[in-house]
Amino acid sequence: AGHSPQVKAFVTQDIPLYHNLEMKHLPGADPELVLLGHRYEELQRVPLSDMTREEINQLVQELGFYRKETPDAPVPEEFQFAPAKPLPILLHPQVPTTDGKTPPKSDKEEHPDL
C-alpha cells in the first residue's frame, strides 16, 4: 500500500509539532492515528489514508492536541497534559470492578481539622 504524500508529509513534518501525539508505524499497514487515553487505553483509530494533510491537522487540533511552532518550542502549562479537552471514548463503559477493593472509608479520623 503506497502512502499518500499528504499523509507522509503530516507524519514527518507535523507530528513532531504536536505535544503528546505519537504515530506508531506498522510496516505495510495503512497509517492510522490511534488515540490513547491517560491510561494508554485505546480510544479510537482514525484511518489517515484518504485524508489530506490539512484535514489530518484539523482533526488532530479538534481533538485538543497542542501544536507547537517548532518541535522544540515549550508547551504552555495548560497543555502539558493535552489533549486539553476530553476525547470521545468509543469503548464500552467501564464496568465497576468487584474485586474486593476497600470502599472509600469516611476520612473523619484523618482530618480532625475539617
FIVEXPA-239253 format. One line per field, with one value per atom (N, C-alpha, C, CB): residue number from 1; residue in one letter; atom name; x, y, z. Coordinates in Angstrom, 2 decimals. Glycine has a CB too. Layout:
i = NUM,...;
aa = A,...;
at = CA,...;
xx = X,...;
yy = Y,...;
zz = Z,...;
! end
This chain:
i = 1,1,1,1,2,2,2,2,3,3,3,3,4,4,4,4,5,5,5,5,6,6,6,6,7,7,7,7,8,8,8,8,9,9,9,9,10,10,10,10,11,11,11,11,12,12,12,12,13,13,13,13,14,14,14,14,15,15,15,15,16,16,16,16,17,17,17,17,18,18,18,18,19,19,19,19,20,20,20,20,21,21,21,21,22,22,22,22,23,23,23,23,24,24,24,24,25,25,25,25,26,26,26,26,27,27,27,27,28,28,28,28,29,29,29,29,30,30,30,30,31,31,31,31,32,32,32,32,33,33,33,33,34,34,34,34,35,35,35,35,36,36,36,36,37,37,37,37,38,38,38,38,39,39,39,39,40,40,40,40,41,41,41,41,42,42,42,42,43,43,43,43,44,44,44,44,45,45,45,45,46,46,46,46,47,47,47,47,48,48,48,48,49,49,49,49,50,50,50,50,51,51,51,51,52,52,52,52,53,53,53,53,54,54,54,54,55,55,55,55,56,56,56,56,57,57,57,57,58,58,58,58,59,59,59,59,60,60,60,60,61,61,61,61,62,62,62,62,63,63,63,63,64,64,64,64,65,65,65,65,66,66,66,66,67,67,67,67,68,68,68,68,69,69,69,69,70,70,70,70,71,71,71,71,72,72,72,72,73,73,73,73,74,74,74,74,75,75,75,75,76,76,76,76,77,77,77,77,78,78,78,78,79,79,79,79,80,80,80,80,81,81,81,81,82,82,82,82,83,83,83,83,84,84,84,84,85,85,85,85,86,86,86,86,87,87,87,87,88,88,88,88,89,89,89,89,90,90,90,90,91,91,91,91,92,92,92,92,93,93,93,93,94,94,94,94,95,95,95,95,96,96,96,96,97,97,97,97,98,98,98,98,99,99,99,99,100,100,100,100,101,101,101,101,102,102,102,102,103,103,103,103,104,104,104,104,105,105,105,105,106,106,106,106,107,107,107,107,108,108,108,108,109,109,109,109,110,110,110,110,111,111,111,111,112,112,112,112,113,113,113,113,114,114,114,114;
aa = A,A,A,A,G,G,G,G,H,H,H,H,S,S,S,S,P,P,P,P,Q,Q,Q,Q,V,V,V,V,K,K,K,K,A,A,A,A,F,F,F,F,V,V,V,V,T,T,T,T,Q,Q,Q,Q,D,D,D,D,I,I,I,I,P,P,P,P,L,L,L,L,Y,Y,Y,Y,H,H,H,H,N,N,N,N,L,L,L,L,E,E,E,E,M,M,M,M,K,K,K,K,H,H,H,H,L,L,L,L,P,P,P,P,G,G,G,G,A,A,A,A,D,D,D,D,P,P,P,P,E,E,E,E,L,L,L,L,V,V,V,V,L,L,L,L,L,L,L,L,G,G,G,G,H,H,H,H,R,R,R,R,Y,Y,Y,Y,E,E,E,E,E,E,E,E,L,L,L,L,Q,Q,Q,Q,R,R,R,R,V,V,V,V,P,P,P,P,L,L,L,L,S,S,S,S,D,D,D,D,M,M,M,M,T,T,T,T,R,R,R,R,E,E,E,E,E,E,E,E,I,I,I,I,N,N,N,N,Q,Q,Q,Q,L,L,L,L,V,V,V,V,Q,Q,Q,Q,E,E,E,E,L,L,L,L,G,G,G,G,F,F,F,F,Y,Y,Y,Y,R,R,R,R,K,K,K,K,E,E,E,E,T,T,T,T,P,P,P,P,D,D,D,D,A,A,A,A,P,P,P,P,V,V,V,V,P,P,P,P,E,E,E,E,E,E,E,E,F,F,F,F,Q,Q,Q,Q,F,F,F,F,A,A,A,A,P,P,P,P,A,A,A,A,K,K,K,K,P,P,P,P,L,L,L,L,P,P,P,P,I,I,I,I,L,L,L,L,L,L,L,L,H,H,H,H,P,P,P,P,Q,Q,Q,Q,V,V,V,V,P,P,P,P,T,T,T,T,T,T,T,T,D,D,D,D,G,G,G,G,K,K,K,K,T,T,T,T,P,P,P,P,P,P,P,P,K,K,K,K,S,S,S,S,D,D,D,D,K,K,K,K,E,E,E,E,E,E,E,E,H,H,H,H,P,P,P,P,D,D,D,D,L,L,L,L;
at = N,CA,C,CB,N,CA,C,CB,N,CA,C,CB,N,CA,C,CB,N,CA,C,CB,N,CA,C,CB,N,CA,C,CB,N,CA,C,CB,N,CA,C,CB,N,CA,C,CB,N,CA,C,CB,N,CA,C,CB,N,CA,C,CB,N,CA,C,CB,N,CA,C,CB,N,CA,C,CB,N,CA,C,CB,N,CA,C,CB,N,CA,C,CB,N,CA,C,CB,N,CA,C,CB,N,CA,C,CB,N,CA,C,CB,N,CA,C,CB,N,CA,C,CB,N,CA,C,CB,N,CA,C,CB,N,CA,C,CB,N,CA,C,CB,N,CA,C,CB,N,CA,C,CB,N,CA,C,CB,N,CA,C,CB,N,CA,C,CB,N,CA,C,CB,N,CA,C,CB,N,CA,C,CB,N,CA,C,CB,N,CA,C,CB,N,CA,C,CB,N,CA,C,CB,N,CA,C,CB,N,CA,C,CB,N,CA,C,CB,N,CA,C,CB,N,CA,C,CB,N,CA,C,CB,N,CA,C,CB,N,CA,C,CB,N,CA,C,CB,N,CA,C,CB,N,CA,C,CB,N,CA,C,CB,N,CA,C,CB,N,CA,C,CB,N,CA,C,CB,N,CA,C,CB,N,CA,C,CB,N,CA,C,CB,N,CA,C,CB,N,CA,C,CB,N,CA,C,CB,N,CA,C,CB,N,CA,C,CB,N,CA,C,CB,N,CA,C,CB,N,CA,C,CB,N,CA,C,CB,N,CA,C,CB,N,CA,C,CB,N,CA,C,CB,N,CA,C,CB,N,CA,C,CB,N,CA,C,CB,N,CA,C,CB,N,CA,C,CB,N,CA,C,CB,N,CA,C,CB,N,CA,C,CB,N,CA,C,CB,N,CA,C,CB,N,CA,C,CB,N,CA,C,CB,N,CA,C,CB,N,CA,C,CB,N,CA,C,CB,N,CA,C,CB,N,CA,C,CB,N,CA,C,CB,N,CA,C,CB,N,CA,C,CB,N,CA,C,CB,N,CA,C,CB,N,CA,C,CB,N,CA,C,CB,N,CA,C,CB,N,CA,C,CB,N,CA,C,CB,N,CA,C,CB,N,CA,C,CB,N,CA,C,CB,N,CA,C,CB,N,CA,C,CB,N,CA,C,CB,N,CA,C,CB,N,CA,C,CB,N,CA,C,CB,N,CA,C,CB,N,CA,C,CB,N,CA,C,CB,N,CA,C,CB,N,CA,C,CB,N,CA,C,CB,N,CA,C,CB;
xx = 0.85,0.00,0.88,-0.96,0.75,1.56,0.92,1.74,1.68,1.13,1.00,2.00,-0.07,-0.21,0.83,-1.64,1.30,2.30,1.75,2.71,0.42,-0.20,0.06,-1.72,-0.24,-0.07,1.39,-0.64,2.23,3.66,4.16,4.45,3.70,4.10,3.63,3.54,2.41,1.91,2.77,0.45,3.02,3.78,5.17,3.88,5.85,7.23,7.35,7.99,6.43,6.59,5.68,6.37,4.49,3.54,3.54,2.16,3.66,3.59,4.61,3.80,5.86,6.82,6.37,8.18,5.43,4.98,3.90,4.48,3.28,2.17,2.67,1.11,2.22,2.58,1.75,2.35,2.39,1.69,1.05,0.63,1.43,0.87,1.95,0.35,1.61,2.59,2.01,3.05,2.85,2.41,3.13,2.69,2.39,3.03,2.94,2.35,4.07,4.04,4.15,5.18,3.11,3.16,3.56,1.78,4.64,5.09,3.99,6.35,3.73,2.75,1.33,2.88,1.08,-0.30,-0.62,-0.53,-1.90,-2.29,-2.09,-3.77,-1.63,-1.38,-2.69,-0.66,-2.69,-3.85,-3.40,-4.57,-4.23,-3.98,-4.69,-4.47,-3.93,-4.54,-4.49,-3.82,-5.66,-5.73,-5.73,-6.98,-4.81,-4.72,-5.17,-3.29,-5.85,-6.26,-5.13,-7.50,-5.43,-4.39,-3.78,-4.95,-4.55,-4.01,-3.55,-5.07,-3.33,-2.84,-3.83,-1.52,-5.12,-6.11,-6.44,-7.39,-6.78,-7.03,-8.42,-6.92,-8.50,-9.79,-10.43,-9.63,-9.67,-10.23,-9.11,-11.25,-9.42,-8.46,-9.03,-8.13,-8.19,-8.61,-7.74,-8.53,-8.33,-7.52,-7.18,-8.27,-5.90,-5.47,-5.35,-4.16,-5.41,-5.03,-5.83,-5.18,-7.12,-7.88,-8.01,-9.27,-7.24,-7.36,-6.20,-7.41,-6.45,-5.36,-4.62,-5.90,-3.43,-2.63,-3.39,-1.27,-4.08,-4.82,-5.93,-5.42,-6.64,-7.73,-7.19,-8.47,-6.05,-5.49,-5.12,-4.25,-4.47,-4.10,-5.33,-3.34,-6.37,-7.59,-8.17,-8.63,-8.21,-8.74,-7.97,-8.68,-6.65,-5.83,-6.03,-4.34,-6.16,-6.38,-7.77,-6.17,-8.75,-10.10,-10.10,-11.10,-9.24,-9.17,-8.49,-8.43,-7.94,-7.39,-5.88,-8.00,-5.21,-3.75,-3.17,-3.18,-2.12,-1.49,-0.41,-0.90,-0.49,0.50,1.53,-0.17,2.79,3.86,4.35,5.01,4.98,5.54,6.71,6.01,7.55,8.67,8.70,10.04,9.33,9.34,9.91,10.15,10.78,11.40,10.76,12.85,9.71,9.07,8.49,7.95,8.52,7.95,6.43,8.32,5.87,4.43,3.82,4.08,2.81,2.20,1.68,1.06,1.70,1.31,0.00,1.19,-1.00,-2.34,-2.41,-3.39,-1.36,-1.38,-0.43,-1.02,0.20,1.15,0.52,1.67,-0.73,-1.39,-2.42,-2.05,-2.22,-3.15,-3.09,-2.81,-4.13,-5.29,-6.02,-6.26,-6.32,-6.81,-8.26,-6.66,-9.01,-10.40,-10.62,-11.37,-11.59,-11.82,-12.12,-12.99,-11.55,-11.80,-13.05,-10.59,-13.73,-14.85,-14.30,-15.66,-14.85,-14.36,-15.31,-14.21,-14.78,-15.64,-15.64,-15.21,-15.04,-15.00,-16.27,-13.76,-16.43,-17.58,-17.41,-17.77,-18.53,-18.41,-17.72,-19.80,-16.96,-16.19,-17.15,-15.21,-16.97,-17.80,-17.13,-18.01,-17.88,-17.24,-16.71,-18.24,-15.48,-14.89,-15.29,-13.37,-15.61,-15.94,-14.84,-17.37,-13.63,-12.54,-12.10,-11.36,-13.06,-12.74,-11.88,-12.06,-11.88,-11.17,-11.91,-11.06,-11.17,-11.84,-12.60,-10.83,-13.85,-14.62,-13.98,-16.12,-14.12,-13.51,-14.14,-13.68,-13.33,-13.92,-14.00,-13.09,-14.88,-15.01,-13.68,-16.21,-13.21,-11.89,-11.95,-11.07,-12.97,-13.05,-11.82,-14.35,-11.39,-10.25,-9.01,-9.94,-8.78,-7.52,-7.53,-7.26,-8.71,-8.73,-9.58,-9.28,-9.08,-9.89,-10.14,-9.21,-9.34,-9.45,-10.49,-8.13,-11.14,-12.11,-13.46,-12.27;
yy = -1.20,0.00,1.24,0.01,2.07,3.28,4.36,3.78,4.97,6.04,7.29,6.30,8.02,9.26,10.25,9.84,11.09,12.11,13.01,12.96,13.21,14.05,13.49,14.17,12.20,11.57,11.55,10.13,11.26,11.21,12.56,10.80,13.63,14.98,15.25,16.05,14.83,15.03,14.29,14.57,13.02,12.19,12.76,10.76,13.16,13.58,15.02,13.43,15.89,17.31,17.82,18.10,17.27,17.83,17.12,17.77,15.80,15.08,15.58,13.60,15.89,16.37,17.66,16.59,18.38,19.65,19.45,20.57,18.29,18.08,17.48,17.18,18.07,17.58,16.33,18.68,15.29,14.05,13.28,14.37,13.61,12.86,11.92,13.81,10.65,9.69,8.91,8.75,8.61,7.80,6.48,8.50,5.41,4.10,3.61,3.08,3.27,2.88,1.36,3.56,0.78,-0.66,-0.85,-1.34,-1.57,-1.76,-2.39,-2.63,-1.82,-2.40,-2.03,-3.85,-1.51,-1.18,0.23,-1.33,0.50,1.87,2.68,1.96,3.91,4.71,5.00,6.02,4.81,5.11,5.96,3.82,6.90,7.68,6.95,9.17,6.50,5.79,6.71,4.44,7.03,7.95,7.16,8.85,7.53,6.83,7.75,6.33,7.14,7.93,8.02,7.31,8.63,8.85,7.54,9.63,6.48,5.19,4.35,4.41,5.01,4.32,3.30,3.64,3.47,2.62,3.24,2.44,2.40,2.91,3.55,1.77,4.76,5.44,5.28,6.92,5.58,5.38,5.36,6.49,4.80,4.78,5.56,3.33,6.34,7.13,6.75,8.67,6.12,5.78,7.06,4.79,7.25,8.51,8.46,8.92,7.26,7.12,8.01,5.69,8.24,9.03,10.49,8.44,10.93,12.31,13.15,12.38,14.41,15.31,15.75,16.55,16.26,16.72,17.78,17.29,18.65,19.71,19.13,20.67,18.14,17.51,16.85,16.48,16.18,15.48,16.50,14.64,17.58,18.62,19.19,19.74,19.42,19.97,18.99,20.28,17.72,16.69,16.65,15.33,16.63,16.49,17.69,16.36,18.87,20.05,20.05,21.32,19.55,19.44,18.49,18.97,17.49,16.53,17.14,15.28,18.33,19.02,18.93,18.49,18.40,18.34,19.74,17.34,20.03,21.34,21.29,21.80,22.23,22.30,23.38,22.58,22.98,23.92,24.61,23.21,25.76,26.47,25.67,27.90,25.15,24.32,23.09,25.11,22.01,20.79,21.03,19.70,22.03,22.24,23.35,22.53,23.95,25.05,24.55,25.70,25.39,24.97,24.84,25.97,23.95,23.73,24.50,22.20,25.32,26.07,25.12,26.96,25.62,24.82,24.07,25.71,24.80,24.18,23.10,25.23,23.00,21.96,20.81,22.56,20.86,19.80,18.42,20.00,18.31,17.00,16.98,16.66,17.84,17.84,16.49,18.97,16.06,16.81,17.50,15.89,18.79,19.61,19.31,21.05,18.81,18.51,17.01,19.25,16.53,15.08,14.58,14.72,13.44,12.87,12.02,12.03,11.90,10.96,9.55,11.08,8.84,7.50,6.51,7.23,5.68,4.78,3.37,4.73,3.23,1.90,1.66,1.74,0.43,0.16,0.89,-1.36,1.30,1.97,1.05,2.40,1.63,0.86,0.14,1.78,-1.14,-1.87,-1.76,-3.37,-1.36,-1.27,-2.63,-0.74,-2.68,-3.95,-4.32,-3.91,-5.58,-6.05,-7.01,-6.73,-6.48,-7.39,-7.16,-7.22,-6.75,-6.65,-5.46,-7.89,-4.42,-3.21,-2.58,-2.20,-2.05,-1.48,-0.23,-1.16,-0.12,1.08,2.28,0.93,3.46,4.63,4.82,5.92,4.82,4.98,6.47,4.22,6.82,8.23,8.68,8.50,9.85,10.22,11.23,10.79,11.06,11.98,11.83,11.71,10.58,10.37,11.12,8.86,11.05,11.61,13.12,11.13,13.74,15.20,15.78,15.66,15.76,16.30,17.80,16.02,18.45,19.90,20.36,20.49,19.43,19.86,20.14,18.78;
zz = 0.00,0.00,0.00,1.23,-1.02,-1.06,-0.20,-2.49,0.68,1.49,0.64,2.74,0.83,0.09,0.57,0.24,-0.35,0.03,1.12,-1.20,1.12,2.14,3.54,1.89,3.66,4.97,5.37,4.96,4.38,4.67,5.18,3.41,4.54,4.96,6.38,4.00,6.67,8.02,9.04,8.12,8.73,9.67,9.91,9.14,8.83,9.01,9.50,7.72,9.06,9.37,10.47,8.14,10.57,11.53,12.87,10.95,12.85,14.12,15.15,13.88,14.74,15.76,16.44,15.11,15.83,16.40,17.44,15.31,17.44,18.37,19.66,17.74,20.74,22.07,22.36,23.16,22.86,23.24,22.08,24.24,20.87,19.75,19.21,18.61,19.16,18.66,17.52,19.76,16.58,15.45,15.56,14.07,15.67,15.64,14.21,16.65,13.65,12.25,12.12,11.47,11.53,11.27,9.82,11.57,9.60,8.22,7.39,8.18,6.21,5.31,5.63,5.30,6.83,7.18,6.73,8.69,6.51,6.23,7.49,5.73,7.33,8.54,9.26,8.18,10.55,11.35,12.53,11.83,12.88,14.08,15.22,13.93,16.19,17.31,18.52,17.60,19.04,20.17,21.46,20.08,22.34,23.61,24.73,23.86,25.71,26.87,27.87,27.53,29.02,30.01,30.51,31.18,30.49,30.96,29.78,31.78,28.66,27.46,26.94,27.75,27.30,26.65,25.30,27.53,24.36,23.02,22.98,21.97,22.52,22.46,21.09,22.80,20.06,18.73,17.71,18.38,16.56,15.47,14.31,15.04,13.71,12.56,11.38,12.86,10.36,9.19,8.44,8.26,8.14,7.55,6.04,8.14,5.48,4.07,3.13,3.64,3.39,2.42,2.84,2.22,3.83,4.27,3.74,5.79,3.51,3.12,4.38,2.34,4.16,5.29,6.10,4.80,5.38,6.04,6.92,5.01,6.38,7.14,8.40,6.27,8.26,9.41,10.49,9.00,10.08,11.04,11.75,10.35,10.98,11.54,12.56,10.42,12.17,13.05,14.37,12.37,14.26,15.44,16.38,15.05,15.78,16.62,17.23,15.81,16.50,17.07,18.25,16.01,18.19,19.29,20.51,18.85,20.34,21.50,21.64,22.72,20.63,20.71,20.48,19.69,21.19,21.07,20.00,22.43,19.08,18.01,18.32,16.64,18.40,18.73,17.46,19.44,17.64,16.48,15.89,16.88,16.75,16.32,17.24,16.37,16.79,17.62,19.02,16.93,19.18,20.49,21.29,20.31,20.75,21.46,22.78,20.59,23.82,25.09,24.99,26.21,25.78,25.77,26.94,25.86,26.70,27.80,28.88,27.29,30.10,31.26,31.04,32.49,30.53,30.45,29.39,30.17,28.56,27.53,27.85,26.18,29.02,29.36,29.22,30.78,29.60,29.54,28.43,30.88,27.44,26.31,25.64,25.30,24.98,24.51,25.67,23.76,25.45,26.54,26.88,26.20,25.90,26.24,26.18,25.30,26.91,26.92,25.51,27.87,25.18,23.86,23.92,23.37,22.79,22.76,22.95,21.42,23.90,24.16,23.52,25.69,22.65,21.91,22.49,20.46,23.68,24.26,25.06,25.16,25.55,26.38,27.69,26.60,28.29,29.59,30.59,30.12,31.45,32.42,33.38,33.21,33.53,34.48,35.85,34.05,36.87,38.19,38.59,39.25,39.05,39.40,40.82,39.27,41.01,42.36,42.77,42.43,42.89,43.23,44.67,42.27,45.50,46.92,47.26,47.37,46.42,46.82,48.00,45.62,48.93,50.09,49.66,51.20,50.09,49.74,50.43,50.15,49.82,50.48,51.85,49.62,52.90,54.22,54.55,55.30,55.43,55.76,56.37,56.73,55.97,56.43,57.57,55.27,58.42,59.56,60.45,60.38,60.66,61.56,61.05,61.71,59.72,59.22,59.24,57.80,59.18,59.11,60.24,57.74,61.44,62.55,62.39,63.88,61.55,61.46,60.46,61.11,59.75,58.73,59.36,57.63;
! end
